[in-house]
Amino acid sequence: MTDTGKLKDYIQKSGLKQEHIAKCLGLSSYGFARKRDNQSEFTQSEIEALCKLLHIDTLKERSAVFFAK
């Protein structure tokens, strides 16, 4: 389960627009919002791309954002 709050913090810190992030992932803005809000799951390749875009560098950070309980 994605920690929506932490993901939103990383997006805000990056200065990137959510529309741009969605396009980089090959998603619509709506599709990205559904995944961000846990209505759908991110794929492994989407998680990898998000980590690169948002500079989520350590395994601990990745786990905290994308594998929250």
Summary of the structure (lengths in Angstrom):
residues: 69
radius of gyration: 10.7
end to end distance: 6.3
largest distance: 28.3
contacts: 168
relative contact order: 0.22
helix: 67%
strand: 0%
